[in-house]
Amino acid sequence: MDKKNIKRSELHIHLDGSIEPLRLIEMAKTHNIILPCYEEKCISNYLNFDDKNGGLLQYLKKFHYPIKILQYKDTLKKSMYYLLEKLHRENYIYAEIRFAPHLHTENGLSLEEIVDAVICGGKLAREKYGIDFGIILCIMRNNSVKMGYEIVELAKQYKNRDVVGIDLAGDEKNYPVNLFKDVFSIAKKEDINITIHAGEASGYESVKDAIYLGAKRIGHGIRAFEDKKLLELIVEQEIVLEICPISNYQTKVLKNIKDYPIREFLDRGIKISLNTDNLTVSNTNLDKEIEFLNKNFSIKEKEIIEMLRNNIICSFVDYEKKEELLNKFNNK
């Protein structure tokens, strides 16, 4: 596969987990934020996850310093711009970037100011580089249901202004999706696109519950393989699994990576979207994800290309935008 020339896109990438170390240092200095060190190699130890005995909760601790930095309009704007700039260099034509607005209110920013800042950074990158983007607003599982309603209202407010959907993220094991069933019921009525993290730290039931609450895409969804009827439902309803192989390996979704069910998913005709999750926390990129799949599962070139095509087909943009992106993808 000529990876250099293939047009890329992605549906599952977190803004706060993808700030490059040097950019984080730069923004910290601007606001006099104290970091444990100010050299790239050193700060990377605090940002990259390499705990061989860790799991999802340990993984989430790596977001401490990025969240600390992203409490200002300018850092929110810059982080979005820098991320899209980096993706443009890697031949991306589209990316859906997700973040949780409530995590950025510590210094008094309103939810609208936060979203406006991220959109502004995205528009600057779009104008300069031609890369397109959509924003997914995350509800954090450990937050109140009231905050969930606020995210739905925010997504409704920005629906035609680059916000393309909502997500539920965070501690899946201790905060099941059904806590937010009324929130997602309203989102469905408002015709807001829904993706939900599930089947990562909890079993197949979390995936099933997410689908019943309206998710058309599942963040990770790996443990859906535990129930064959659920796999049939996923195929029948054309649910998309946003897999992030290296992140899944790091968070110990399965005890043995050889049990990773991608082969079964592909053979069953499940739609797979290939993603990085967090560029910095997982110390990854799309090339590394492809190499990981090739090394461990002998995934065919045509299957990789189909996953990347799914990143456009299964995006939350409208039909016309999908056609435009597909034309760019096909004209490699």
N, C-alpha and C positions, 0 to 999 in steps of 0.2 A: 504494500500500500504506500502510495506517495503521500505521506502524512503532511508534508509541507504545503502542498497545493490544495488539499481538501478544505472546503469551507466549513467552519465549525459553528456550532451554536450550543446553548446549554439552558436547561430549565431549572436546575437546582444548585444555586450557588449563593452562599451567605455573604453579605457585605462585610460584616464585622470579622468574619473568619478568613477574609481574603486580603487584608491590608498587608502590603509588603513591609518587612522590617524597617528598611530605611525610611519609608514614607511615615511609618508610625513614629519613629524617632524625630523626624522633621516636624510633624504636627504636635508632638509632645513639647518640643522646645518652643514652638510658637505660643503655647498657652502655659508655659512653665509647669508642666506636669512632671512629677518625679517618676522616673523609671528606675528599675534596678541597675541598669547600665545603658550606655549609649553607643555601643558598637554593634554592628549588624550580627556578627557571629554570636555574641553574648545574648542580645535580646531575642534572637531566634530560639534560644533554649527555653524562653518563657512563652513563646508563641507556637512553636511546633510541638505536636503530640508524638511522643515516642515511647510512652509507657507500655511496655509489653504485658504488664499485668493489669492495665487499666480497663475501664469500660466507658460507657457513655457519660456518666457523671464526672469522671476524671477528665474526659475529653472536653466537656463543657467549661471546665475551669480555665482552659486556655483562652477564653474570651475576656478575661478580666481586664487586661490592659487595653485591648481594642475598644471595649465599651467605655472605659475611662476616658479615652481620647475622643470618642464620638458623642460629646455632649455640647457641641458648638455647631452653629450653622456652617461655618467655613470648613470644619473638618468633615462634616457629613457630605458637603458638596464636593470637597477635594477627594474624599475616599471613593465616591462613586465615579468621579472623573478618572482617577488613577486606575481604578479597576477596569473600566471600559477601555482605557488607553492600553493597558496590558493585554486585554483580550484581543483588541484590534491587532496588536503586534503578533499575536498567535493565530491570526487569520479567522477570527470570529466575525460573523455577520449579524448575530443576534444572541442576546442573553437575557434571561429572566433573573433578576437580582432580588433576593429577599432579605428583609430585616424586620425587627420588632420595634416599632416606634416608641412603645412605652419604656424601652430600655435606655432611651436617650433624653429623658425628661429631668434628670437630676439637677440641672442648672436652670430649670424653669422654662425651657423651650416648650411651646405648645405642640400638640401632635401635628397640626397643620404646618407649623414652621419647620418641623423635622422632615415631613414629606416633601415640602416645597424645596428644601435645601438639597435633598437627594435627587429630586427631579431636575433641579437646576444643573447639578453636576453631570447628570446623564445627558441633558440637552446639549451642554457644551461639548461633550465627547461625540455626540451624534453629529453635530455641526462640523466638527473638525475632522473626524475620521470616517464618518458614514456608517458606523456601527449602530445598529438599532437595539432597543432594550424595552423590557417591560418590568414593572415593579410588583412584587408580591409582598403584602403586609402580613407579618406574623403575629398571631396571638400566642403569648407564652402560657404554657400549661399551668404554671404555678401562680399565674395572676388570677384576679377575680373574674367571674363571669361578666361583671359590669364592664371590665376592660375589653372583654371579647366583643360586647355590643359596640363599644367605641371604635374598634377596628373595623367592624362591618360598616358602621356609619361613615368612617373615613374612606373605606374602599368605594362606597356608594358616591361619596362626594368627589372622588378623583377618578371615577370610572373611565372617563374619556380623556384623561390627562396623564396617561402613561402607567397608571396603576391597573394591573390586569387580573388580580385575584388576591385571595387570602390563604393563609396557612395556619396550622397549629404546630408549634415546635416546643422543644425543651424536654423536661423529664417525663418521658412517656410512661415509665413503669409506675410512678407514684401518682400520676395525674391522668387518668384515662380520658379518652376523647369524649365519652358520654357526659362528662361534666359540662360540656359546651354544646349539648344537643340543641338547645333552644337558640343559641347563637347561630349555629349553622342552618337551622330552620329558617331564620330570617334572611340569612345570606342567600339561600336557595330562592326564596320568594323575590328577592331583589335581583335575581339572575347574576349573582357574583360568582365568578369561577372559584372553585375550591380544590386545593391540594392539602393533604394532611400527612404529617410525619407519623408513620405507623409500621409495625412489623420490624422494628429495629431493636428496641430494648424490651419489648413485649411480644407475645406470641401472635398467632394468626388471628385471634379474636379481635385484636386492635385494628387489623386491616379490614376485617369484616364490618366492624362498627363504623370505621371511617367511610366506607363505601355507602353504608345505609344512611349516613348523615349527609351524603351528597358529594363526596370527593370523587372527581373524575380522574385525578392523578394521586398516587400515593408516594410520599417521600420515603424511599428505601423499599419497604414492602417485602423484604427478603423472607421473613418467616411465614409468608402466605403459603409456602410450599408444605407446611405442616398439615394442611387440610385440602384434600383433593377437590371437594365440592366448592371450596372457595376459589380454587384455581379455575374451575369451570365458570363460576360467576364472573371472575375477572375477564375471562375471554369473551363471555357472552355480552357483558356490558362495555367491552373495549376499554377497561380501566388501564391506565398507563402506570408502570412502575418506574419511578425515577431512581435508578440504582446509582450508588456511589461506591464502587468496589473497594478502593483503598481505605476510605473512611469506614466502611463496613468491617473491613479486616481489623482496623485499629480499635474500633469500639467493641470488638468481640461479639458481633451479632451471632456468630456461630463459633463453637469451640474449635472446630477444624475447618480451615479455609477450603479444604477439598470438598466439604459438604455444601459449599456455596451453590445455590440451585439455578444458576443462570442457564445452564444447559437445558434443564427441564423447562424453565420458563420459555426459552426460545423454541424448543421442540413442541411445546403446547400452543404456540402461536400468540403468546402474551406480548403485548407491546412494551418494549424496553426503551427507556431513555437513559443515555449514558452521561454521567455528570461527575463533577469534582467535589461538590459539597462545600469544602473550605480550602481554598488554594494554599493559604499560609498554615493554618492549623494542621492540615494533613500533609503539608509540604508536597503538593501534587500539582499536576496539570493534566490536560486531556491526553497528551502523549503517554504519560506515566500510567494513566488508567487503561489505555489500550494495551500497553506492554504488559501490565498486570494480568489482564484477561487472556492475552495470547500465551503468556508464560504458564499460567495455572490451568487454563481450560481449553486451549487450542481453538479459540473462537475464530471463525472464518472471516476473511476480509469483507465479504459481502454482508455478513451479519453486523460487523462494526459500522459499515456504511449505512445499513438500515437503521441502526440505533441512532446515528447522527441525523439521519433524515427524519426520524421520529421526533427529534428535538425541535423540528420546525412544524411538522404535521400536528403534533400534540401540544404545541404552544397555545397560550391563551390569547393570541392576537386574532383579529378578524380574518375572514376568508381572503380578502384582497391582499393583506399583508403577507399571509402565508404563501400565496401564489408568487408574490414578489420575491420572498426569501427562497422559495423552492427553485425559482429560476436562477438565482445566484448560486445556489448549492449545486444545481445540475450543470451549470456552465463552469465547471472546475478548471 
